[in-house]
Amino acid sequence: MNKFFLIAILLFLRGILFGQDDLIGSIEHNVDLIDRDSTLEMKEFDANQVYGHTYDGGGVISVHFDRKGIRKIKEEIGISTGRLTTIIYLKEGDPIKIIEREENFAHHADKPEMDYSRLHQVFQTEIYIFNWEKDHTQVRKKGARNFSEESCGLFEYEPLIALVREQMKK
């Protein structure tokens, strides 16, 4: 009887300690399936036209979808200092992973100007979403932002998702 309780407690602790890692592995598996799915159709929208705003380096919103719905949204906005990218992976209509990336143009070593031929990634955050409605997430960050702003929560991605859904109806 004591062995039963010891095993039950150990299994419970394993679930608590490693449960999110198992969920992240499942999310990564789904993301990999989306990225490798050659049957997905893709539409691209000019971000300048969609937003009614002209960006220094232009912008594009790519939508990967199938008959089940939108599977991936990738928004790339060119700014005078580099590029900002947001990637949203969806499963059954709900986001499961969001990636935000900032890339900056390098500076010439011998000139006081930027080298517009090379981009360097300076920041990336990966948001693993366990429950979209309850804002249950785990965030992993690399680097530091130079020009982009930190998001305050998942609700800040809802307008992009809604905008893409509206564009897809047209």
Secondary structure, 3 states (H helix, E strand, C coil): CHHHHHHHHHHHHHHHHHHHHHHHHHHHHHHHHHHHCCCCEEEEEEHHHHHCCCCCCCEEEEEEEECCEEEEEEEEEEECCEEEEEEEEEECCEEEEEEEEEEEEEECCCCCCEEEEEEEEEEEEEEEEEECCCCEEEEEEEECCCCCCCCCCHHHHHHHHHHHHHHHHC
